[in-house]
Amino acid sequence: MQSPNNSEEFYSKLKSQLYETTSWPSKYLFKFIIKSDPVKISKIEISFDNMGAVITSSISKNGKYTSVSINVKMKNPEAVIEKYLQIGKEVKDVISL
């Protein structure tokens, strides 16, 4: 598990990279992996409601995990990071890619 300082470093680096590589506002592809639990999948999908997101999900071969991909227009890197943090708080044991 990452310590808070490592998380801050990670998001700071991500923010810089997003500003350097993308003109904002822009489409951004969020990817999450979670245990195949309809409640968790629903929480992720609901957090992108009314944003014009295109959401796809794919269940692993053995059905234990689900990959959720969300392509959505975001206004800036701060909004991207806020969304990652929101999902991390709302959905237990989610892996963000």
N, C-alpha and C positions, 0 to 999 in steps of 0.2 A: 504494500500500500504506500502511496506517495505521501510525504509530509506536506503540510500547507506551503512551506517555502518552495518545494519542488513544483507544486501546482502553480504557484504564482510565477515561477520561472518559466514553466511550460506555456502558460497563457500569455505571458509577456512576449515570448519568442514567437508564438503563433500570431499574435496581433501584428508584430513587426513584419512577419512573412506575408501576411494577408495584405497589408498596406503596400508592400513592395511588389507583389505579383498580380494585384487585381485593382481594377478601377471600380469604385463604389458609387452607387449601389450596384450589386451584382448577384447573380445566382450563386448559391453555395450548396454543396452536397454534404449533408450530415449523414453519418453512418453509425449505427448502434447495433450491438449484439447483446442479446439477453436470453435467459432461459425462456423456453416457449410457454409463456404464461399470458393468456388473453388480457388479463387486467393490466399487466406491465406494458404490453403492446398498445393497448388502448390509451394508457396515460401518455405515452410518447406521441401517438397520433393526435390526441386532444390538444396537446401543447402547441401544435402547429395549425390548429383550426383557424379559419378565417384569414390565413396568410397566403392563400393561393398555392400551397405546397402540393407537390406531386410525391406521393408516398407509395413505396413498394416494399414488400417484405418477402422473405425467402426462408423457408424452414430447412434446417440442416438435414443431412441424409438420414440420421437416426431420429430426428424429430425433437431432440433435446434442446436445441437452440434456434433462435430466430434472428435473422439479420433484417434490420429496418433501415431503409435508405430514404432520405427526405431531400428533395431538390426544391429549394425555395429562394426567393429574392430577399436578400438581407441588405439593410441600409449601410452598414459599416462593420469592421471587425469587432468593435465593442458589442454589437448586437449578436454576432456569432458566438462570442465568448459567453455573454449573458445566457444565451439559449443552452449552451453546453452545461453551464453551472446549474441552470434551472432543472434540466433533465436529470443531472446527477443527484440533485436534492429530492426530486419527486419519484424517481424510479430506483429502487434498491438493486444493487449488483449489476448495473448497466455498464457495458464497456463502450466507450466512445472511440471512434476511429477517425 
